[in-house]
């Protein structure tokens, strides 16, 4: 990849703190962070920016005063401003395939993964519910209920939650199996070097495979060993300091403390 022009100061990436056995609970944040690492641009992470998020979600960046929200628009901004291409070397067909894989991961598998994280009562209690531990005790439960209600409504609008859990797992597994088939025995999705789509894939697949949550999707993915090996490989390359291992009993609550 062509070396980008350096920014005047490090880019600020607004993210969450590590949690759920992941470098970040949001696969969109992981996507942007890996793309920043691929670009070689200097950046710092700030976990305190959610309240000011311009689109009400993370990630967003502050690039020398320019606020850019949404992982896809962040990438477009950085490539244009600093003159690099995260898909350098790919032909038009490969670029189209890369975009199609991203959309399958984020707009299909990602929703199935989130369903089991947010709408399964046990997983919600030990996972997303902990986001509100810092709120005053008097409003903590109400905030949890309101957040879960918003996610429930969004999933109903999307359509994923209109299916039975076993149907959602079956749909999600089709996406997992498709990514597995596309990856095959290659090191990365588009060949021997990681491209933009690999950042997306790491975020969604790690969120699906994390042992923090007990889900049918994670269990089904066990029949696709090349995906687990791919996530291991990507984690070792982009998050070498992160322990990508199952959490011991009792660590669930501490993971997002």
C-alpha positions as CSV (number, residue, x, y, z in Angstrom):
1,X,0.0,0.0,0.0
2,X,1.3,3.5,-0.8
3,X,2.5,5.3,2.3
4,X,-0.1,7.9,3.3
5,X,0.7,11.5,4.2
6,X,1.0,11.9,7.9
7,X,-1.7,14.0,9.8
8,X,-0.6,17.0,11.7
9,X,-1.5,15.3,15.0
10,X,-2.7,11.8,15.9
11,X,-6.3,11.0,14.9
12,X,-8.6,10.5,17.8
13,X,-10.7,7.3,17.5
14,X,-13.7,7.4,19.8
15,X,-14.3,3.9,21.0
16,X,-15.5,1.8,23.9
17,X,-13.2,0.1,26.4
18,X,-12.3,-3.6,25.9
19,X,-15.0,-6.0,26.9
20,X,-16.7,-9.3,26.2
21,X,-13.4,-10.9,25.6
22,X,-12.8,-8.4,22.7
23,X,-10.5,-5.4,22.1
24,X,-13.8,-3.5,21.7
25,X,-17.4,-4.7,22.2
26,X,-18.3,-2.9,18.9
27,X,-17.3,-4.7,15.7
28,X,-17.6,-1.4,13.9
29,X,-15.0,0.1,16.2
30,X,-12.7,-2.9,15.6
31,X,-13.2,-2.5,11.9
32,X,-12.1,1.2,12.0
33,X,-9.2,0.5,14.3
34,X,-7.8,-2.3,12.1
35,X,-8.2,-0.1,9.1
36,X,-6.2,2.7,10.9
37,X,-3.5,0.1,11.6
38,X,-3.5,-1.0,8.0
39,X,-3.1,2.6,6.9
40,X,-0.2,3.3,9.2
41,X,-1.8,6.6,10.3
42,X,-1.1,7.6,14.0
43,X,-4.1,7.5,16.2
44,X,-5.2,7.5,19.8
45,X,-8.3,6.0,21.4
46,X,-10.7,7.9,23.6
47,X,-13.4,5.9,25.4
48,X,-15.2,9.0,26.7
49,X,-16.9,10.2,23.5
50,X,-20.1,8.3,23.3
51,X,-22.3,11.1,24.7
52,X,-21.2,13.4,21.9
53,X,-21.4,10.9,19.1
54,X,-22.9,12.8,16.1
55,X,-24.9,9.8,15.0
56,X,-25.5,8.4,18.4
57,X,-23.1,5.5,18.0
58,X,-19.4,4.6,17.8
59,X,-17.0,4.9,16.2
60,X,-16.3,8.4,15.1
61,X,-13.1,10.2,14.7
62,X,-11.6,13.7,15.2
63,X,-9.1,14.3,12.5
64,X,-7.6,17.7,13.2
65,X,-11.0,19.2,13.9
66,X,-12.9,17.2,11.3
67,X,-15.5,15.0,13.0
68,X,-16.4,12.0,10.9
69,X,-18.9,9.3,12.0
70,X,-19.6,5.8,10.8
71,X,-16.9,3.3,10.0
72,X,-17.5,3.3,6.2
73,X,-17.4,7.1,5.9
74,X,-14.4,7.2,8.2
75,X,-12.5,5.0,5.8
76,X,-13.6,7.0,2.8
77,X,-12.5,10.3,4.5
78,X,-9.1,8.9,5.4
79,X,-8.3,7.4,2.0
80,X,-9.3,10.6,0.3
81,X,-7.5,13.0,2.6
82,X,-4.3,11.0,3.0
83,X,-4.0,9.4,-0.4
84,X,-4.0,5.7,0.2
85,X,-6.2,2.8,-0.8
86,X,-7.0,-0.1,1.5
87,X,-7.9,-2.2,-1.5
88,X,-4.7,-1.4,-3.4
89,X,-4.0,-4.2,-6.0
90,X,-7.6,-5.4,-6.3
91,X,-9.3,-5.3,-9.7
92,X,-12.9,-4.0,-10.1
93,X,-14.4,-7.5,-9.7
94,X,-12.5,-8.1,-6.5
95,X,-13.5,-4.7,-5.1
96,X,-17.1,-5.6,-5.8
97,X,-16.7,-8.9,-4.1
98,X,-15.1,-7.2,-1.1
99,X,-18.0,-4.8,-0.8
100,X,-20.5,-7.7,-1.1
101,X,-18.7,-9.6,1.7
102,X,-18.7,-6.5,3.9
103,X,-22.5,-6.1,3.5
104,X,-23.2,-9.7,4.2
105,X,-21.1,-9.5,7.4
106,X,-22.5,-6.2,8.7
107,X,-26.0,-6.3,7.4
108,X,-26.8,-10.0,8.0
109,X,-24.4,-11.9,10.2
110,X,-23.9,-8.8,12.4
111,X,-27.6,-8.6,13.2
112,X,-27.8,-12.3,14.0
113,X,-24.8,-12.0,16.3
114,X,-26.3,-9.0,18.1
115,X,-29.7,-10.8,18.5
116,X,-28.1,-13.4,20.7
117,X,-26.1,-10.8,22.6
118,X,-28.9,-8.4,23.3
119,X,-32.2,-10.4,23.2
120,X,-31.0,-13.5,25.0
121,X,-31.7,-12.7,28.7
122,X,-28.7,-14.5,30.1
123,X,-26.3,-13.0,27.6
124,X,-27.8,-9.5,28.0
125,X,-27.5,-9.7,31.8
126,X,-23.8,-10.6,31.7
127,X,-23.0,-8.4,28.7
128,X,-24.7,-5.3,27.5
129,X,-26.5,-4.7,30.8
130,X,-23.1,-3.9,32.4
131,X,-22.7,-0.9,30.2
132,X,-25.0,0.9,32.6
133,X,-23.2,0.0,35.8
134,X,-21.8,3.5,36.1
135,X,-25.3,5.2,36.0
136,X,-26.9,6.2,39.3
137,X,-28.5,3.2,41.0
138,X,-31.9,4.8,41.0
139,X,-32.1,4.9,37.1
140,X,-29.8,2.0,36.2
141,X,-32.5,-0.6,35.6
142,X,-34.7,1.9,33.7
143,X,-31.8,2.8,31.4
144,X,-31.1,-0.9,30.8
145,X,-34.8,-1.6,29.9
146,X,-34.9,1.4,27.6
147,X,-31.7,0.4,25.8
148,X,-32.9,-3.1,25.3
149,X,-36.3,-1.9,24.1
150,X,-34.6,0.3,21.5
151,X,-32.5,-2.6,20.3
152,X,-35.5,-4.9,20.2
153,X,-37.5,-2.4,18.1
154,X,-34.5,-2.0,15.7
155,X,-34.2,-5.8,15.3
156,X,-38.0,-6.1,14.6
157,X,-37.7,-3.3,12.1
158,X,-34.8,-5.0,10.4
159,X,-36.7,-8.3,10.4
160,X,-34.2,-10.5,12.1
161,X,-36.1,-10.9,15.3
162,X,-39.3,-11.9,13.5
163,X,-37.7,-15.4,13.2
164,X,-37.4,-18.0,15.8
165,X,-34.0,-18.3,17.5
166,X,-33.2,-21.5,15.7
167,X,-34.1,-19.9,12.4
168,X,-31.8,-16.9,13.2
169,X,-29.0,-19.3,14.0
170,X,-29.5,-21.1,10.7
171,X,-29.5,-17.8,8.7
172,X,-26.4,-16.6,10.5
173,X,-24.6,-19.9,9.9
174,X,-25.3,-19.5,6.1
175,X,-23.2,-16.3,6.3
176,X,-20.5,-18.0,8.3
177,X,-20.3,-20.9,5.9
178,X,-20.2,-18.5,3.0
179,X,-17.3,-16.5,4.5
180,X,-15.6,-19.8,5.2
181,X,-15.9,-21.0,1.6
182,X,-14.7,-17.6,0.3
183,X,-11.7,-17.7,2.6
184,X,-10.8,-21.3,1.8
185,X,-7.1,-21.9,2.6
186,X,-6.0,-18.3,1.9
187,X,-4.4,-16.3,4.7
188,X,-6.8,-13.4,4.1
189,X,-10.1,-13.0,2.3
190,X,-8.7,-11.4,-0.9
191,X,-5.4,-13.2,-1.0
192,X,-2.0,-13.1,0.8
193,X,-2.3,-9.6,2.3
194,X,-5.1,-8.1,4.4
195,X,-7.4,-5.6,2.8
196,X,-10.3,-3.4,4.0
197,X,-12.7,-6.3,4.1
198,X,-10.5,-8.2,6.5
199,X,-11.0,-5.4,9.1
200,X,-14.7,-5.8,8.8
201,X,-14.5,-9.6,9.0
202,X,-12.3,-9.6,12.1
203,X,-14.7,-7.4,13.9
204,X,-17.9,-9.4,13.1
205,X,-16.3,-12.8,13.3
206,X,-14.5,-12.2,16.6
207,X,-17.8,-10.8,18.1
208,X,-19.5,-14.0,16.9
209,X,-16.8,-16.4,18.1
210,X,-16.0,-14.8,21.5
211,X,-16.3,-17.4,24.2
212,X,-17.8,-14.7,26.5
213,X,-21.3,-15.4,25.2
214,X,-22.9,-18.8,24.9
215,X,-24.7,-18.7,21.5
216,X,-25.7,-21.2,18.9
217,X,-23.8,-19.2,16.3
218,X,-20.6,-19.6,18.1
219,X,-21.3,-23.4,18.5
220,X,-22.1,-23.7,14.8
221,X,-18.9,-21.9,13.8
222,X,-17.0,-24.7,15.4
223,X,-17.6,-26.8,12.3
224,X,-15.7,-24.1,10.3
225,X,-12.1,-24.4,11.5
226,X,-10.6,-22.1,8.9
227,X,-12.7,-19.2,10.4
228,X,-11.3,-19.7,13.9
229,X,-7.8,-19.9,12.5
230,X,-8.4,-16.7,10.5
231,X,-9.6,-14.8,13.6
232,X,-6.6,-16.1,15.6
233,X,-4.2,-15.0,12.8
234,X,-5.8,-11.5,12.6
235,X,-5.9,-11.1,16.4
236,X,-2.2,-12.0,16.6
237,X,-1.3,-9.5,13.9
238,X,-3.5,-6.5,14.9
239,X,-4.0,-7.0,18.6
240,X,-0.9,-8.8,19.8
241,X,-1.4,-7.6,23.3
242,X,-4.9,-8.9,23.6
243,X,-5.4,-12.3,25.2
244,X,-7.8,-14.0,22.7
245,X,-8.7,-16.8,25.1
246,X,-11.9,-18.0,26.9
247,X,-12.8,-16.2,30.0
248,X,-12.7,-18.0,33.3
249,X,-15.9,-18.1,35.5
250,X,-16.4,-14.8,37.3
251,X,-14.5,-12.8,34.7
252,X,-17.6,-11.8,32.8
253,X,-18.5,-8.9,35.0
254,X,-14.9,-7.7,35.2
255,X,-14.5,-7.6,31.5
256,X,-16.5,-4.4,31.0
257,X,-15.9,-2.9,34.5
